[in-house]
Amino acid sequence: MKILTLIIFLIAYIGIVTRRDKSLYFVFCAIFLLLVLKIIEFEEIPNFINYNVLGIFLGTSILSYLFAYSQVPSRIVDKIVTKKYSTGIIFLLICIITGLISAFVENVATIMIMAPVALEFTKKYKINPVPLFVGMAISSNLQGCATMVGDSPSIILAMEANLNFNDFFYMPSYKLNSLTGKLGIFFFVEFGAILSFFVLYLFFKKEKGIHKTLEEKHAIKSFFPTFLLVLTIFSLALSSFYQDRFQYFPALICLAYGFLGIFWLIIKKSEKINIKDIDWESFFLLIGIFILVGSLKKVGFIEDIANFLLKTGKNEFKIFLMIVWISVFISAFVDNIPYTMAMISGIKILCENLGTNPYVFLFGLLIGTCVGGNITPIGASCNVVGMGILRKNGYKVSFVDFIKIGLPFSIVSVSASTLLLWFIYK
């Protein structure tokens, strides 16, 4: 039964990777097979789903849509390109802004927000947009793991590992079973980001272009979506103190502000909301993956992952490095959501057997899975979206074009952030 479950899971996994546009078909066909073969029962399915993750994801997706509609990110870029900076510096600043937005807005939404502005800038000044788009995609992936709401694996880790919004900035002593608290993953990601931006600049500094003031500027439609986004972040931070009393607090906050934004847009009557722009595919894909991973847990395969890692010995640093760099390699080619969900449970079991605190390993897992997607153009959804926009506009992006920037960026950022993480936590 265990082997059959794994085969079904792998077929669905391969389907997600090779036919992203048909990923829902593969996932729900796999679930249908699991039900027909009696590997899982229909009444078990609700227990496999993490409703907090779904609520946070849907709420932040709506807010991301509204933030893009407001034109605030586009106006920020307008301000930058009017300065008399070199093309390389402008590219770098756009990537930094993309990364900062991505820390609080879902990665694909961030690329959708920034890509049209970046494309307009490069077309206007006759500059090759490929390096900039690669830089934006990998900056978005990196910063997505800095906060609880930055990317799907971050949301999943937070809910599955009992982390709240504030824990990503400061881990309290009682969760670490130590006398003092420690810095959260946010600071380790930012340390890696600072060093990796030097890598980006080495690629950008050779770019040449025409510098003049933009004749056309994006008009801001409203600051209200930005206000909602900021309010959401502060509310999530405050809710961290009450999350133990009501576990669905974060989901309700994100959904409340998201639907408040929809209501605001409806009463404006200046523009109809297009619900197709919200990432419904990823929403339902998350539900399906929760069920598939739940089946792996049920048959004991997750425990097998933990036992495999234990067979390498009890050297914690060695296990930590294996978790980080295996995650980097796997995420370079496959979707990181099912991998993250499977590995979180395995790491928990592993740490119980080792008698050690799991958070250093879980943070290492998150960094490895999120940043590993930077190596190839198929490693993360925002890479696929960004490169797709370029192709639609007549620009060809090869694997080599992407890897020559993504690989050194990933090695520097992962090495710096995870080694500092280990040094501080151990």
N, C-alpha and C positions, 0 to 999 in steps of 0.2 A: 504493500500500500504506500509506503514511504517513497519508493522509487517511482511509482506511477504518479504520485503527487508532484514530485520533483520534475518529471518529464513534462507534465502539463504546464507547470509553472515556467519552465524554460522555453517551451514553445510560445507561450504568451509573451515572455520576455523578448524573445527573438523577434516576434511580430511587432512589438513596440519599437524596437530599435530599427528594423529594416523597413517597416511601413508605418511611420508615425501617423500618417493620415488615416490609417485603418486600425489604430491601436485599441480603440474601444471595442471593435469587433473581436479582436484576439482575446482581450481580457474577459469579456463577458461570455464568449464561447467557452473559454477555459473554466469559468465558474459554472456554466451549465453542465459541462462534463463532470466536474467535481460533485455536483448534485446528483446527476444520473448514476454515477458510480458509487454513490453513498459514502464518499470520503468525508463530505461535510453534510450536515442537515440544514434545511432551509431556516429552521428556527434558531440556528447558531449564528447566522449571518449578522443580525443586529449587534451581537457581542463582539464581532471582529472589527467593527467600524468605530473610529475615533471621531465623534461628532464635534468636538472642540476644534480639531484641525480643519474640518469642513467649514465650520462657521467662520473661523478666522480667514481662511482662504477666500471664501465667497465675499466676505465683507471688504477685505483689502483689494480684491479684484475690482469691485465696484468703485472704491475710492480711487484706484489707479486710473480707471476709465475717466472719472470726473476730473482728476488732476491733469490728465492729458487734454481734456476738453477746455480747461481753463486757460491754456496757453502760457502759464507761468514758467514752465521749464524752457520753452522756446524763447521767451523774453529774456531769461537769464543768459542764454547763449548769445542772443543779440547784443547784450551788454559787453560780453567778452570779445566778440569778433570786431567790435568797433575800436578796441584798443590797438595800439600799434605794436603788437607782439609778433614774433616770428610765427610761421605756420606751425612749426614743431611745438611751440609753447601753447598755441591755441588748441591744437590737437590734444595735448596733455590736459589742459584745463577742461575741455569738453569731456574727456574720459574721467577726470576726477569728479566732475559734477554728476556724470552718469553713475559712478560708483556710489556717491553720497545719496543720490535719490534711491538707488537700488537697495540701500541698507534698510529702507522703510517702505519701499514699493516693490511688488513682485517683479522679478527680472525681465520677463517677456514684456510686461507693461512698460517697464523703464525703457527698453529698446524701442518700443513703439512710440514712446513719448519723444525720445531724442533723435531717432533715425531721420525723420523728415527734415529736421533743422540741420543736422550734420550734412545730409545729402544736398540741401539747398546751398549751404556754404561752399562745399567742395565744387559743385557745378558752377556756381557764380564766379569762382576764382580759378576754375580750370585746374583743380588739384585732384590727384588720384584718391578716391575715398576708401579704398580697400584697407590700408593700414589703420585709418581712423575707425572704421567699423569693427575691425578685429579688436582694436584697443577698447572700444566701448563695450563689446560683448564680454571680453574677459574681465574688465573692470567691474561690470555688473555682476558676473558670477562670483568674483572674489568677495565683494561687499555684501552679497546676499546672505552670507552666513554670519555676518557681524551682529545682527539683532534677531529677535524672535520672529519678526514679521517680514524679514527680507527675502526669504525664499521658502519653497515648500519643504525641503529637508530640515530647515531651521524650525519651522512650525511643528513638524512631525517629531523632531527630537525634543522640543520643549514639552509637548503634551505626553509623549511616551516616557520621558525621563523626569517628570515632575519638576520642570523648570518654568519660571515665570519671566516676564519681560525684564525685570531688574536683574535677574541672575546672569543675563548675558553681559551685564556691565560689572556686576560684583557678586561673587559667590559667597554666601554667608557661611560662617564657621560650622553651624549645625548640619548643613548639607554635606560638608566635606569631612565631618567627624574630626575636626582639628580645633586647635585653640584660637586660631585666627582665620578670618575670611581671606579670599584672594581675588585678584582681578578676574573679570569675566572674559569670555572669548572675544568680545568686541575689541579689546586692546591688543590682543595677539594678532587678530586679523588686520588691524590698522598698522601694526608694526611691519607685517609682511607686505601690506599695500604700499607703504612709504618706500620700501626698498625696491619693490617691483615696478613702481612708477619711474624709477631711474632706468630700468630696463626698457620701458616703453619709450622714454625720451631718446634713448640711443637709436631707436628705429625711426622716431619722428623727426629728429633734428635735420635729417637730410631732405625733408620735404620742402619744396619751394612753392610759392604762390604769390598772387597779386594782393596788395594790402590797400584797402580804401574803405571808407565808411559805407556801410550798407544803406542803400536808398530806401529799402522797404523793411519795416520792422513789424514783428508780430504784436498785435494788440491783445492785451490781456482781457479776457471775457469776464472773469470774475475771480476774486480772491477767496470766495467762499469754500471751494473744494480744498484749497491749501489750508484754510482755517480748520476744516473738518479733519484733514490728514494730521495736522499738528495736534489737534484735540484728541484724536484717536491714540496717538503715541503717548501723550501725557496720561490719558485715561488708562491705557494698558500698564503704564508704570505704576499708577496708583492702585490698580486692581491687583497688583502682585501681592499686596498686603492682605487681601481678602480671598485670594484664589483657593486657599486651603479650605475655606468655608463653603465655597460654591465653585466647583471645578469648571463650569461652563461660562464663567464671568468673561474671559477674554473673547470667546466667540460672540457672546451677546453684545459686547462693546463694539466689535468690528461690524457686526450686522446692523446694529442700531445706527451707527454713523453712516454706513453704506446706504441704508434705506432712507435715512434723513436726506442724504445727498440726492437720491433719486426723486424724492418728493419735491425737493427744491428745484430740480431741473424741470419737473413736470409743471409746477406752478409758474415757472418763468415763461413757458409757452413759446420761447424763442427758438427752441430746438427740440426735436423728439429724441428720446433716448433710444439707442439701438442696442437691444440686449444681446445681439449677436457679437458685439465687441467685447463682452465679458467672456472670460476664458472658461466656458462651460465644459469644454472637452476635458481640460485638466481636472475640473471638479469631479466629473463622473469617473475619470480615470483613477483618481485618488480612492474613490469608493471601491472600485474594482480591485485595486492593488491591496487595499486593506483586507479584502476578503481572501485574496490569493495568499498573502503573507499569513493570515490567520490559519489557513489550511496547512501551511508549512509548520506553524507552531503546533498545531493539533497533532500532527503525525510525528513530531519530535525532531524534525530536521534542523531547527534552530539550535537545539542542544548539541547536535552533531557539529555545527560550526564552532561552538564554544570549545568542545572537546578537541577539535582539530588544532585550534590555537594553543590549547594547553599542552598538546603533544610536542610543541616546539620548545618546551621547557617553561620554567617559572621566572625567567628573567623578564621583568616587567618592561624594561626599556626596549628590549628586542621585540616583545609582543606589540608594544606601542608603535614602533617603527613599521612593523608588518601591517598593522591595521591602517596606518596612514597611507603607506605607499601602495599597498594592494588596492585601497580605495581610490587613490589617484589613477592608477592604471585602468581599473575597471570602469571608472566614471568617464575616462577619456573616450570610451566607445559605446557605453550603454547608459540608459536612463538611470539617474541616481536615486529616484524616489523608491522603487521597490528594493533596491540594494540597501538603502539607508534603513528602511523599515525592517528588513530581515536582520541586518547587523546589530541594530540597537538591542534587540532581545538577546542575540548571541553574546554581546559584550556584557550585558547584565549578568547572564549566567556565568560567563567567564570570570567576572570580578567577584562574584559570590564564591566561586571555587578557589580563587586566589586570596580571598579575604582582604580585598583592597577596594578603595573608593573608585567608582566607575567614571567619574566626570572627566578626568584627564583623557581617558580613552574615548569617551563619547565626543568630546570637543575635537580630538584628533581625527575621529571618524568624520565629523561634519566638515572640517577644513579639507580633508582629503577628497571627500565626495564632491563638494561644491567647486573646489579649485581644479580638480582633475578634469572636469568638463571643459576647461580652457585649452586643453592640448589640441583637440581636433574640432573641425567645424560641425561635427555631429554629436559632440560630447554633452551639449546642453541645449535646451529649447531656445534660449535667446541667441545662441550661435546660429542655429538653423534659421530663425526668423531674420536676424540681421543679414546673413548671407543671401537669404531669399530676396530681401529688399534690393540688395545690390544686383542680383541676377535680373530682376525685373527691370532694372534701370540700365541694363546693358553692360554690367561689369562682371567679369569672370573671376571667381575666387577658387583657387586650387587648394588641395590639402597642404601642399608645401607652403603656399602663401600664408596660410593660417598657422601651421605648426611652427614656422620659423620665428613667429612672435609669441604664440601661445605657450610653446614648450619652455623657453627660458623664463618667461613670466611666471609660469606655474612652479618650476623648480625653485626659483628664488623666493616666491611668496610662501609656498608650503614649507620649505626648509626653515625660513626665518621664523614664521609664526609657530610652527609645531615645536621647534627646539626651545624657543622662549617659553612656550606653554609648559613643556616638560621641566625646564629649569625652575620655573616659578612654583609649579604644583608638587614637584618631587624634591 
